[in-house]
Amino acid sequence: MGYVVLLALLLIAGAASAVVVQRRSHRARGDSDLSDLDAEVEASGWVLRLGASLSVPEARIWSGAGETATRALTDAAECHRAAGAQLSAAHTADEYAQATRVAKEGLAHIATARAALGVAAVGA
């Protein structure tokens, strides 16, 4: 039993050491872990919000969409695809910020489509 506890403690210490070494190497290169992580979280949130806006429960309303609403929905879907691709390939705060910008652009297209359909904006 004592060996199991000792082994567990050694594994935990090894994992903690690996994290410390990795963070030090990032800092030595001038990377800022916190800002990259914050940017990643923000970008993920905007991409998820855009995706949720595309999958709306009132499908009957969207099915009768006119040309303006249809074009805006198509553009929003394209922004969602592009932002998702950028998010999955991003490694720096600037790359995450670009994914955020594209996701926000997609949400603007959603707002245009909702206005064309006469549907109240989400959260309004």
Secondary structure, DSSP 8 states (H G I E B T S, - for coil): -HHHHHHHHHHHHHHHHHHHHHHHHHHHTT--HHHHHHHHHHHHHHHHHHHHHHS-S-HHHHHT--HHHHHHHHHHHHHHHHHHHHHHH--SHHHHHHHHHHHHHHHHHHHHHHHHHT---TT-
